[in-house]
C-alpha cells in the first residue's frame, strides 16, 4: 500500500509578505499616477470649471439684456452703461415683477447685482443682492472692454454712451485662471439686441 503525503493549502508566511508587498507597490504606483495626472491637469480642470461658470453667467446676462424693459417706476430700460458694467431693468426671475439688474467687474470677479422693487408705490430702494458669476477675468489686464454698444444703424458707440441710442450689446469675457501657465486665456463672446426699445427714439 502506497502512502500519499497530504499537501496543506494556504499561504506560507513568506508568500503572504510577498503578496502584501506587491499589493502595496501597485497601490502606491496607482496613487502616484493619479496625483501626477491631477497635478499636471489641475490648471486645465480649474480653467474649464471657471469657463463653465462664466459661460452660464454670460448666457443669463445676454438673455436678460435681450428682454430689458421699462421698470416698475417707468424708468428707461437701460439705467447705466460703461465699458465694464451695465445696469438695466428686466423680469430677472420671471415672477411678473421687473427687477433692476447690474452686471459689473470688480477686480477679476465678474458679478451680478439684483434689486427687487418694494413698497407702495414700488421703488428700487432695497439692498442689492450680489453674487459672483466668474473669477479670474482678465479683461482689465488685456485692456479689453467687456461691453461694446451699438446704435440702431449698427455703429459702434464711444464713451460716454447715450443710453437712448443703445440698441445692441456685444459681450467679451476673457478667462484665465493662471496667466503664467498654458493654455492661454479663453474669450467668451456673445451679443444681444434689445427687443423692447422703440426704433423711433
BAFI-3210 file (N, C-alpha, C; in Angstrom, 3 decimals, decimal comma, padded with zeros to 6 digits):
// residues 201
n [1|2|3|4|5|6|7|8|9|10|11|12|13|14|15|16|17|18|19|20|21|22|23|24|25|26|27|28|29|30|31|32|33|34|35|36|37|38|39|40|41|42|43|44|45|46|47|48|49|50|51|52|53|54|55|56|57|58|59|60|61|62|63|64|65|66|67|68|69|70|71|72|73|74|75|76|77|78|79|80|81|82|83|84|85|86|87|88|89|90|91|92|93|94|95|96|97|98|99|100|101|102|103|104|105|106|107|108|109|110|111|112|113|114|115|116|117|118|119|120|121|122|123|124|125|126|127|128|129|130|131|132|133|134|135|136|137|138|139|140|141|142|143|144|145|146|147|148|149|150|151|152|153|154|155|156|157|158|159|160|161|162|163|164|165|166|167|168|169|170|171|172|173|174|175|176|177|178|179|180|181|182|183|184|185|186|187|188|189|190|191|192|193|194|195|196|197|198|199|200|201]
n.u [000,849|000,567|001,820|000,492|001,517|-000,113|-000,913|-000,758|-003,101|-003,143|-001,311|002,157|004,102|006,098|005,136|002,820|003,895|005,211|003,040|001,636|003,531|003,717|001,090|001,034|002,993|001,772|-000,517|000,655|001,865|-000,396|-001,619|000,378|000,383|-002,200|-002,082|-000,064|-001,319|-003,476|-002,123|-000,745|-002,832|-004,405|-004,606|-005,882|-008,322|-009,323|-009,480|-011,420|-013,606|-014,005|-014,516|-016,928|-018,586|-018,418|-019,508|-022,178|-022,952|-022,658|-024,544|-026,957|-026,893|-026,917|-029,376|-031,016|-030,429|-031,432|-034,147|-034,642|-036,587|-039,016|-038,928|-040,638|-041,245|-041,366|-038,952|-036,395|-035,366|-032,531|-030,403|-027,769|-024,597|-021,396|-017,903|-017,254|-019,480|-023,010|-026,305|-029,616|-033,201|-035,280|-037,421|-036,031|-036,239|-038,528|-040,960|-043,032|-042,563|-040,572|-037,118|-034,171|-031,164|-027,741|-024,659|-021,238|-017,700|-015,458|-012,362|-010,955|-013,265|-016,352|-019,514|-022,979|-025,632|-028,766|-031,747|-034,753|-037,956|-039,710|-042,288|-045,022|-046,019|-044,165|-040,608|-037,069|-035,359|-034,291|-031,824|-029,057|-028,671|-025,866|-023,950|-021,125|-020,289|-018,226|-014,717|-011,261|-011,153|-009,783|-010,036|-009,379|-006,578|-005,888|-006,739|-009,274|-012,566|-015,454|-018,049|-019,518|-021,226|-023,860|-025,570|-028,832|-028,205|-026,142|-023,688|-020,669|-020,620|-019,132|-017,636|-018,623|-021,673|-024,707|-027,633|-030,244|-029,757|-028,682|-028,905|-027,944|-025,850|-022,601|-020,679|-017,647|-015,726|-012,864|-011,179|-008,866|-007,258|-004,609|-002,300|000,386|000,581|000,165|-002,895|-003,440|-005,454|-009,064|-011,615|-014,877|-017,612|-020,535|-023,772|-026,496|-029,591|-031,648|-034,896|-037,208|-037,113|-038,180|-037,903|-037,985|-036,923]
n.v [-001,166|002,216|005,233|008,409|011,711|014,375|017,500|020,700|023,342|026,967|030,028|030,445|032,097|033,610|033,842|035,339|037,771|038,573|038,919|040,988|043,015|043,327|044,147|046,618|048,014|048,186|049,650|052,078|052,879|053,334|055,418|057,405|057,822|058,824|061,200|062,541|062,889|064,527|066,806|067,680|068,300|070,006|072,793|072,927|071,691|073,483|075,756|074,960|074,682|077,340|078,508|077,289|078,350|081,087|081,003|080,266|082,508|084,577|083,739|083,992|086,747|087,893|086,957|088,371|091,078|091,129|091,009|093,356|095,917|098,561|099,922|099,199|101,651|103,165|103,880|104,215|101,370|100,830|101,693|102,425|102,447|101,299|100,695|098,303|097,584|097,202|098,309|097,446|097,049|094,283|091,395|089,487|087,085|085,924|086,447|088,092|090,656|093,516|093,639|095,486|095,048|094,465|094,029|093,621|094,324|093,539|093,957|090,998|089,619|088,745|089,979|089,856|091,970|092,331|094,121|094,055|095,488|097,284|098,201|100,619|103,174|100,989|100,865|101,074|100,749|098,998|096,685|095,632|092,470|090,611|088,447|086,399|085,577|084,641|084,034|085,154|086,878|088,522|090,892|093,588|093,471|092,817|094,997|095,080|095,875|094,737|095,212|096,325|098,794|099,418|101,491|102,061|101,978|100,249|101,207|101,377|102,616|105,241|105,988|108,791|106,919|107,370|106,604|106,226|105,656|103,161|100,012|097,523|095,105|093,932|091,342|090,510|088,288|087,582|084,805|083,442|081,328|081,133|083,192|082,612|080,050|077,590|076,316|079,432|082,414|082,204|083,535|084,460|085,143|086,977|088,305|090,694|091,916|094,547|094,023|095,386|098,126|101,103|101,787|104,364|106,167]
n.w [000,000|-000,950|000,447|000,495|000,596|002,213|000,908|002,354|002,218|001,530|002,355|002,856|005,394|004,191|001,546|002,029|002,949|000,626|-001,160|000,130|-000,012|-002,803|-003,374|-002,001|-003,442|-005,979|-005,302|-004,404|-006,787|-008,402|-006,958|-007,123|-009,899|-010,235|-008,693|-010,075|-012,559|-011,779|-010,744|-013,022|-014,642|-013,247|-013,586|-016,085|-015,457|-013,515|-015,106|-016,983|-015,280|-014,402|-016,867|-017,501|-015,496|-016,177|-018,747|-018,245|-016,769|-018,685|-020,584|-019,118|-018,640|-021,235|-022,133|-020,364|-021,040|-023,616|-023,075|-021,764|-020,246|-019,578|-016,281|-013,142|-012,204|-014,400|-015,486|-017,979|-019,968|-019,917|-017,424|-016,824|-018,474|-019,149|-019,936|-018,597|-017,211|-016,859|-016,333|-016,110|-016,602|-016,021|-016,011|-014,119|-012,602|-013,546|-012,204|-012,726|-011,982|-012,532|-012,145|-011,045|-012,638|-012,488|-014,064|-013,532|-013,249|-010,712|-009,695|-010,519|-010,637|-011,996|-011,593|-010,501|-009,656|-008,082|-007,631|-006,008|-006,578|-004,079|-001,683|-001,704|-003,592|-005,862|-005,540|-006,203|-003,861|-002,102|-000,686|-002,662|-004,037|-004,395|-006,421|-007,281|-010,491|-012,099|-011,822|-012,088|-014,302|-017,037|-018,458|-017,817|-017,492|-020,086|-021,416|-022,627|-023,282|-021,545|-022,426|-025,468|-027,259|-029,574|-031,946|-033,543|-036,223|-036,353|-035,681|-033,876|-030,637|-028,654|-025,476|-023,444|-023,163|-024,900|-023,582|-024,647|-027,257|-027,477|-028,905|-029,362|-027,894|-027,376|-025,892|-024,323|-022,611|-020,915|-019,767|-017,520|-015,483|-014,543|-015,700|-016,166|-016,968|-019,479|-021,006|-022,859|-022,202|-022,494|-024,533|-024,102|-026,120|-026,867|-027,787|-027,861|-029,030|-028,038|-027,425|-026,624|-027,095|-028,625|-032,056|-032,986|-031,250]
ca.u [000,000|001,376|001,463|000,473|001,624|-001,193|-000,445|-001,550|-003,471|-002,908|-000,057|003,196|004,384|006,899|004,242|001,938|004,685|005,457|001,782|001,356|004,499|003,304|-000,143|001,404|003,702|000,779|-001,353|001,466|002,041|-001,673|-001,803|001,332|-000,093|-003,380|-001,632|000,668|-002,329|-004,222|-001,250|-000,417|-004,061|-005,189|-004,887|-006,890|-009,592|-009,778|-009,844|-012,699|-014,637|-014,272|-015,148|-018,321|-019,287|-018,501|-020,424|-023,535|-023,205|-022,836|-025,815|-028,032|-026,812|-027,351|-030,828|-031,642|-030,292|-032,359|-035,513|-034,700|-037,857|-039,205|-039,021|-041,942|-041,462|-041,383|-037,592|-035,914|-034,824|-031,110|-030,158|-026,368|-023,764|-019,989|-017,086|-017,218|-020,665|-024,293|-027,453|-030,855|-034,393|-035,856|-038,010|-034,895|-036,599|-039,813|-042,029|-044,016|-042,133|-039,310|-036,025|-033,008|-030,090|-026,450|-023,505|-020,079|-016,410|-014,785|-011,062|-011,022|-014,528|-017,500|-020,593|-024,339|-026,399|-030,198|-032,566|-036,186|-038,746|-040,524|-043,073|-046,211|-045,739|-042,909|-039,372|-035,858|-034,580|-033,809|-030,423|-028,706|-028,173|-024,735|-023,307|-020,007|-020,586|-016,985|-013,471|-010,098|-011,475|-008,565|-010,300|-008,628|-005,168|-005,736|-007,276|-010,412|-013,844|-016,425|-019,228|-019,493|-022,603|-024,107|-026,844|-029,778|-027,603|-025,063|-022,425|-020,087|-020,687|-017,980|-017,950|-019,791|-022,705|-026,061|-028,401|-031,421|-029,321|-028,170|-029,842|-027,272|-024,736|-021,687|-020,006|-016,412|-015,239|-011,611|-010,990|-007,579|-007,004|-003,212|-001,687|001,747|000,500|-000,609|-003,173|-003,670|-006,827|-010,176|-012,535|-016,279|-018,255|-021,961|-024,372|-027,953|-030,344|-032,660|-036,138|-038,334|-036,904|-038,810|-036,898|-038,087|-036,349]
ca.v [000,000|003,422|006,365|009,709|012,835|015,340|018,881|021,668|024,533|028,238|030,725|030,462|033,444|034,295|034,188|036,416|039,006|038,956|039,426|042,296|043,964|043,585|044,944|047,977|048,637|048,501|050,725|053,302|053,262|053,902|056,711|058,355|058,147|059,679|062,512|063,168|063,316|065,665|067,983|068,163|068,755|070,820|074,093|072,735|071,421|074,743|076,643|074,507|074,984|078,773|078,777|076,861|079,363|082,311|080,759|080,334|083,905|085,348|083,339|084,620|088,187|088,223|086,750|089,491|092,298|090,982|091,236|094,590|096,610|099,695|099,491|099,340|103,084|103,829|104,248|103,678|100,008|100,829|102,753|102,854|101,633|101,685|099,676|097,043|097,473|097,583|098,206|097,501|096,525|093,096|090,422|088,576|085,775|085,504|086,482|089,086|091,969|093,903|093,943|096,206|094,069|095,081|093,155|094,504|093,719|094,007|093,286|089,945|088,912|089,224|089,843|090,298|092,533|092,421|094,848|093,830|096,662|097,081|099,346|101,031|102,541|100,249|101,640|100,245|101,325|097,927|096,275|094,886|091,121|090,456|087,132|086,316|084,620|084,054|084,597|085,141|087,614|089,260|091,991|094,789|093,229|092,772|096,269|094,765|096,168|093,638|095,595|097,267|099,215|099,832|102,182|101,403|101,821|099,285|101,914|101,230|103,857|105,523|106,530|108,349|106,346|107,928|105,400|106,031|105,229|101,785|099,018|096,230|094,997|092,805|090,988|089,721|087,977|086,839|083,981|082,745|081,038|081,445|083,681|082,097|078,639|077,252|077,122|080,848|082,770|081,950|084,665|084,129|086,250|086,845|089,598|090,751|093,091|094,853|093,860|096,213|099,546|101,607|102,178|105,781|107,021]
ca.w [000,000|-001,063|001,295|-000,203|001,530|002,016|000,808|003,104|001,437|002,211|002,072|003,889|005,895|003,174|000,433|002,494|002,964|-000,775|-001,716|000,743|-000,577|-004,191|-003,319|-001,607|-004,569|-007,016|-004,766|-004,421|-008,193|-008,866|-006,291|-007,722|-011,249|-010,081|-008,237|-011,185|-013,540|-011,244|-010,669|-014,364|-015,307|-012,325|-014,198|-017,131|-014,794|-012,926|-016,213|-017,530|-014,289|-014,464|-018,164|-017,413|-014,693|-016,966|-019,861|-017,705|-016,417|-019,924|-021,183|-018,348|-018,838|-022,598|-022,156|-019,650|-021,848|-024,735|-022,598|-020,965|-020,429|-018,679|-014,888|-012,487|-011,971|-015,698|-015,881|-019,246|-019,765|-019,564|-016,440|-016,892|-019,359|-019,216|-020,607|-017,858|-016,363|-017,446|-015,424|-016,891|-015,931|-016,652|-015,085|-013,982|-012,053|-014,122|-011,194|-013,134|-011,492|-013,173|-011,219|-011,567|-012,742|-012,800|-014,274|-013,389|-012,937|-009,506|-009,732|-011,539|-010,430|-012,751|-010,619|-010,819|-008,554|-008,378|-006,659|-006,162|-006,202|-002,874|-001,230|-002,441|-004,883|-005,955|-005,723|-006,168|-002,766|-001,239|-000,809|-003,865|-003,794|-005,324|-006,496|-008,224|-011,559|-012,615|-011,314|-012,991|-015,528|-017,388|-019,399|-017,438|-017,800|-021,537|-021,939|-023,490|-022,641|-021,510|-023,194|-026,581|-027,522|-030,947|-032,134|-034,451|-037,550|-036,232|-035,468|-032,545|-029,868|-027,803|-024,150|-022,661|-024,010|-024,852|-023,277|-025,501|-028,590|-027,439|-029,417|-029,499|-026,944|-027,533|-024,643|-024,424|-021,269|-021,014|-018,569|-017,409|-014,068|-014,245|-016,942|-016,346|-017,331|-020,679|-022,196|-022,637|-021,854|-023,398|-024,638|-024,362|-026,824|-027,139|-028,110|-027,711|-029,480|-027,030|-028,177|-026,177|-027,322|-029,850|-033,056|-033,346|-030,197]
c.u [000,900|000,874|001,556|000,569|000,547|-000,627|-001,346|-001,832|-003,204|-001,550|000,911|003,413|005,151|006,024|003,321|002,660|004,917|004,198|001,435|002,273|004,119|002,050|000,166|002,117|002,732|-000,099|-000,610|001,651|000,775|-001,900|-000,869|000,888|-001,290|-002,983|-000,886|-000,295|-003,054|-003,362|-000,951|-001,643|-004,917|-005,569|-005,982|-008,262|-010,167|-010,244|-011,207|-013,849|-015,008|-014,929|-016,624|-019,144|-019,486|-019,498|-021,876|-023,908|-023,468|-024,176|-026,995|-028,066|-027,354|-028,861|-031,569|-031,578|-031,284|-033,791|-035,638|-035,975|-037,958|-039,455|-040,434|-042,264|-041,466|-040,019|-037,213|-035,232|-033,349|-030,854|-028,741|-025,599|-022,349|-019,209|-017,153|-018,407|-021,906|-025,378|-028,713|-031,999|-034,952|-036,496|-037,028|-035,303|-037,977|-040,941|-043,098|-043,694|-040,754|-038,284|-034,993|-031,815|-028,815|-025,399|-022,263|-018,838|-015,836|-013,454|-011,053|-012,288|-015,637|-018,736|-021,931|-025,002|-027,845|-030,899|-034,033|-036,939|-039,627|-041,326|-044,292|-046,282|-044,361|-041,727|-038,182|-034,896|-033,994|-032,340|-030,219|-028,129|-027,115|-024,183|-022,163|-020,294|-019,335|-015,792|-012,393|-010,405|-010,327|-008,799|-009,482|-007,159|-004,907|-006,252|-008,387|-011,696|-014,736|-017,601|-018,878|-020,940|-022,730|-025,470|-027,689|-029,225|-026,427|-023,700|-021,953|-020,068|-019,429|-018,450|-017,765|-020,947|-024,048|-027,024|-029,544|-031,047|-028,838|-029,253|-029,253|-026,050|-023,919|-020,924|-018,767|-015,865|-014,017|-011,351|-009,620|-007,236|-005,587|-002,509|-000,289|001,762|-000,306|-001,772|-003,452|-005,142|-007,824|-011,085|-013,923|-016,934|-019,733|-022,510|-025,876|-028,492|-031,463|-034,011|-037,196|-038,132|-037,517|-037,742|-036,927|-037,550|-035,077]
c.v [001,236|004,487|007,659|010,815|013,866|016,745|019,795|022,886|025,780|028,804|030,538|031,905|034,254|034,738|035,350|037,758|039,517|039,558|040,806|043,360|044,335|044,463|046,401|048,718|049,063|049,685|052,060|053,799|053,912|055,281|057,767|058,776|059,084|061,091|063,267|063,691|064,552|066,920|068,556|068,714|069,664|072,160|073,970|072,498|072,692|075,705|076,251|074,810|076,463|079,164|078,402|077,872|080,647|082,158|080,852|081,775|084,768|085,017|083,993|086,128|088,591|088,035|087,887|090,783|092,274|091,332|092,488|095,362|097,780|099,192|099,665|100,806|103,874|104,249|103,545|102,321|099,941|102,004|103,297|101,908|102,181|100,535|098,307|096,864|097,869|097,368|098,383|096,924|095,354|092,235|089,274|087,172|085,295|085,433|087,523|090,491|092,268|094,285|094,846|095,250|094,778|093,993|094,031|093,708|094,367|093,271|092,285|089,101|089,561|088,935|090,331|090,816|092,699|093,173|094,589|095,115|096,350|098,343|099,592|102,560|101,869|101,187|100,704|100,787|100,258|097,607|095,469|093,526|090,807|089,034|087,216|085,214|083,918|084,780|084,542|085,790|088,578|090,418|093,234|094,630|093,247|094,048|096,027|095,045|094,928|093,947|096,548|097,549|099,748|100,519|101,458|101,214|100,838|099,907|101,716|102,578|104,016|106,161|108,052|107,951|107,038|106,763|105,160|105,593|103,778|100,811|097,601|096,219|093,754|092,602|090,156|089,532|087,082|086,115|083,316|082,574|081,432|081,881|083,123|080,655|078,467|076,340|078,578|081,122|082,405|083,173|084,153|085,345|085,947|088,233|089,519|092,039|093,319|094,947|094,913|097,716|099,951|102,095|103,653|106,716|107,673]
c.w [000,000|-000,119|000,484|000,831|001,194|002,031|001,604|002,222|002,260|001,867|003,218|004,317|004,853|001,994|000,813|002,479|001,541|-001,386|-001,164|000,164|-002,006|-004,242|-002,981|-002,738|-005,670|-006,571|-004,814|-005,853|-008,740|-008,262|-006,877|-009,116|-011,187|-009,673|-009,335|-012,239|-013,053|-011,221|-012,047|-015,077|-014,428|-012,928|-015,249|-016,518|-014,175|-014,013|-016,789|-016,579|-014,330|-015,791|-018,141|-016,619|-015,491|-018,107|-019,394|-017,354|-017,646|-020,569|-020,466|-018,584|-020,205|-022,742|-021,479|-020,433|-023,002|-024,325|-021,738|-021,297|-019,451|-017,260|-014,358|-012,193|-013,282|-016,201|-017,182|-019,021|-019,392|-018,630|-016,536|-017,800|-019,351|-019,843|-019,926|-016,918|-017,154|-016,405|-016,254|-016,060|-016,728|-015,580|-014,940|-013,551|-012,496|-013,090|-011,528|-012,670|-012,089|-012,109|-011,892|-011,509|-013,172|-012,951|-014,278|-013,009|-011,688|-009,406|-010,873|-011,375|-011,254|-011,911|-011,163|-009,562|-008,964|-007,249|-006,977|-005,800|-004,997|-002,580|-002,085|-002,452|-004,886|-006,195|-005,565|-005,107|-001,837|-001,492|-002,080|-003,468|-004,848|-005,245|-007,504|-009,224|-012,066|-012,012|-012,392|-014,342|-015,827|-018,355|-019,086|-017,805|-019,298|-022,218|-022,959|-022,717|-022,648|-022,435|-024,327|-026,963|-028,949|-031,041|-033,173|-035,850|-037,532|-036,022|-034,032|-031,843|-029,024|-026,505|-024,148|-023,580|-023,804|-024,745|-024,253|-026,916|-028,639|-027,910|-029,399|-028,598|-027,265|-026,224|-024,952|-023,021|-021,395|-019,690|-018,627|-015,940|-013,674|-015,525|-017,207|-016,839|-018,614|-020,281|-021,845|-022,356|-022,948|-023,389|-024,984|-025,000|-027,023|-027,436|-027,958|-028,288|-028,470|-027,733|-027,855|-026,345|-028,649|-030,810|-033,397|-032,273|-030,685]
res [x|x|x|x|x|x|x|x|x|x|x|x|x|x|x|x|x|x|x|x|x|x|x|x|x|x|x|x|x|x|x|x|x|x|x|x|x|x|x|x|x|x|x|x|x|x|x|x|x|x|x|x|x|x|x|x|x|x|x|x|x|x|x|x|x|x|x|x|x|x|x|x|x|x|x|x|x|x|x|x|x|x|x|x|x|x|x|x|x|x|x|x|x|x|x|x|x|x|x|x|x|x|x|x|x|x|x|x|x|x|x|x|x|x|x|x|x|x|x|x|x|x|x|x|x|x|x|x|x|x|x|x|x|x|x|x|x|x|x|x|x|x|x|x|x|x|x|x|x|x|x|x|x|x|x|x|x|x|x|x|x|x|x|x|x|x|x|x|x|x|x|x|x|x|x|x|x|x|x|x|x|x|x|x|x|x|x|x|x|x|x|x|x|x|x|x|x|x|x|x|x]
***
